[in-house]
């Protein structure tokens, strides 16, 4: 036996726990696959992915034991042949020409990490359902890992891409739902697709659909434009209809009077429209379709970008997929690949003659698919739908600095999400209050971005439910369509869904406290250290699989320092939620607003509490008329932000708005923190004094030294708290 082997064995003996006798019964119970009897199975349901949908519980248990035994390693064969068996029973060689430990599975602990054959790996591979047992002779007993379970019963249009992703990950799909909890629930429309989820993870946030309607998105960005006009100049100037129709008409008329050469075009988008439905272009406010029947419909009118970047003389936009993995703390990932969707008619600047030619001006796939010029292509760089990387390669060949383009797009995405987060947090606490059982959430968003001729990115809209279809419609006969596979869609969308699942894999969270570095940053760091092979970089429990590197790049909190100063409205939202009072509410009542003013000590001789009540009534009444679908009466977050801006401008008159708001925030936070400290000191002081009192009858207590000391300290403690 070599000296190298003996040294490795000594290291192992120092770190491993005392060996227990292998228990077949315990092993089977821990590693057996979920019994089909626990699932709702239709009598005529086809077999599931593993072919066991029709098995009885007994048959399932028998099969489970058989698989567990196959996964166990024969000690003699390992010592004689240098091979181990994986969970499926296939033999794999443990020999390697690299200068690493010769015994596969040898483990040593290094400051919260582990090292296996010279490669650092997270502890999620060594504990829980994915742990490994190591024996004295260096062989390992590979436990059958418990598959992550995914409920796909509500997946709808994303189902095919989701199924492909689950198969690649070798996870367990439940297409008909499951009686017991799943690890992940994939909904097709909203968080409320399934109302009975009390654990796991859901791929939708409460309130995301409401927040990404055209009007709410415009309001959220407009609030940030008031505070940071230069940072948020990527969103076209917008007006909300019908309430701002007069303002829109007046501003356009005044602008034309001051500049006779200004000849703008505007695009009108219905608030809740999708797939290009109801969108049209106008040149004058009088062209708005405000008939009696349509006047009540809410919409957004925006300045139309008249000089877009063209490729092959065609206008196009970019669909990028963005993962919000968490709101608290905020985690944002951007897919490194996206889609480029082209118009099907050569572009001309808007004129009265071509305003109605949607195939020239609108890039929506759902519209252009019906054009006779639409080109389906299996190539990533040709046709009416291409990969974004093919566009970047084209731009690079023209000498464009594509790194600058990507940097500007990343900045746009982060700033937009920061604008959305405050109200999303309000929705989240309303549906999942603190302390109430509930799932955690993540969501994939679709960002539609247009590149101007000068390469500046412009945000068109954000989709809460971007299409995840991996097939396209094809007309096989007049009026008859069928779905055929789309290589471009599959290339982009399967990667986004698969890697989203990898990032939210519950097994990875077990070691999150040991290393705050993301998978993407870890990969970059290791590559910079000299590892050329990406397969050498571990992605937690999925390291054993032959999956490609992550296509999702973390951009926040990676770039926290550059963008954290923008999160002022998020701090205002924290104050708003603090004074809501009742869990699950989204509206601040008059009592809560008065409590906010009083606790932050904002009232004075120039702002009486009567004035505060009038302010609350005026702002709330106006916002109630603007937001017709509000859940309840009271002041919503957007109305509270307006009131906060008003109070900041009134108190700090000589500063710009951003400084006014920041000053008022710091004042409120300091007052509330001071009040918390005083309450904490008072409670602590009274507890200490009360413990010194003797136990006995009241007569005995009043005569004791402890009682006299308590009476002496009471005025002092009270005075300190009040002061």
Secondary structure as GFF3:
##gff-version 3
##sequence-region A 1 723
A	DSSP	alpha_helix	3	15	.	.	.	ID=ss1
A	DSSP	alpha_helix	24	31	.	.	.	ID=ss2
A	DSSP	three_ten_helix	36	38	.	.	.	ID=ss3
A	DSSP	alpha_helix	57	71	.	.	.	ID=ss4
A	DSSP	alpha_helix	75	81	.	.	.	ID=ss5
A	DSSP	beta_strand	83	85	.	.	.	ID=ss6
A	DSSP	beta_strand	91	93	.	.	.	ID=ss7
A	DSSP	beta_strand	107	110	.	.	.	ID=ss8
A	DSSP	beta_strand	113	116	.	.	.	ID=ss9
A	DSSP	beta_strand	119	121	.	.	.	ID=ss10
A	DSSP	three_ten_helix	123	125	.	.	.	ID=ss11
A	DSSP	three_ten_helix	128	130	.	.	.	ID=ss12
A	DSSP	beta_strand	132	134	.	.	.	ID=ss13
A	DSSP	beta_strand	140	142	.	.	.	ID=ss14
A	DSSP	beta_strand	149	154	.	.	.	ID=ss15
A	DSSP	three_ten_helix	156	158	.	.	.	ID=ss16
A	DSSP	alpha_helix	159	169	.	.	.	ID=ss17
A	DSSP	beta_strand	172	174	.	.	.	ID=ss18
A	DSSP	beta_strand	184	187	.	.	.	ID=ss19
A	DSSP	three_ten_helix	191	193	.	.	.	ID=ss20
A	DSSP	beta_strand	201	202	.	.	.	ID=ss21
A	DSSP	alpha_helix	208	211	.	.	.	ID=ss22
A	DSSP	alpha_helix	214	227	.	.	.	ID=ss23
A	DSSP	beta_strand	238	241	.	.	.	ID=ss24
A	DSSP	alpha_helix	245	258	.	.	.	ID=ss25
A	DSSP	beta_strand	266	270	.	.	.	ID=ss26
A	DSSP	beta_strand	280	282	.	.	.	ID=ss27
A	DSSP	three_ten_helix	285	287	.	.	.	ID=ss28
A	DSSP	beta_strand	299	303	.	.	.	ID=ss29
A	DSSP	beta_strand	310	311	.	.	.	ID=ss30
A	DSSP	beta_strand	314	327	.	.	.	ID=ss31
A	DSSP	beta_strand	330	335	.	.	.	ID=ss32
A	DSSP	beta_strand	339	342	.	.	.	ID=ss33
A	DSSP	alpha_helix	358	361	.	.	.	ID=ss34
A	DSSP	alpha_helix	365	368	.	.	.	ID=ss35
A	DSSP	beta_strand	385	387	.	.	.	ID=ss36
A	DSSP	alpha_helix	388	397	.	.	.	ID=ss37
A	DSSP	alpha_helix	402	431	.	.	.	ID=ss38
A	DSSP	beta_strand	440	441	.	.	.	ID=ss39
A	DSSP	beta_strand	443	451	.	.	.	ID=ss40
A	DSSP	beta_strand	457	463	.	.	.	ID=ss41
A	DSSP	beta_strand	471	477	.	.	.	ID=ss42
A	DSSP	beta_strand	480	485	.	.	.	ID=ss43
A	DSSP	alpha_helix	487	503	.	.	.	ID=ss44
A	DSSP	three_ten_helix	506	511	.	.	.	ID=ss45
A	DSSP	alpha_helix	519	528	.	.	.	ID=ss46
A	DSSP	three_ten_helix	534	536	.	.	.	ID=ss47
A	DSSP	three_ten_helix	540	542	.	.	.	ID=ss48
A	DSSP	beta_strand	552	556	.	.	.	ID=ss49
A	DSSP	alpha_helix	560	563	.	.	.	ID=ss50
A	DSSP	three_ten_helix	564	566	.	.	.	ID=ss51
A	DSSP	alpha_helix	568	578	.	.	.	ID=ss52
A	DSSP	alpha_helix	590	599	.	.	.	ID=ss53
A	DSSP	alpha_helix	609	626	.	.	.	ID=ss54
A	DSSP	alpha_helix	637	651	.	.	.	ID=ss55
A	DSSP	alpha_helix	657	691	.	.	.	ID=ss56
A	DSSP	alpha_helix	698	703	.	.	.	ID=ss57
A	DSSP	alpha_helix	705	722	.	.	.	ID=ss58
###
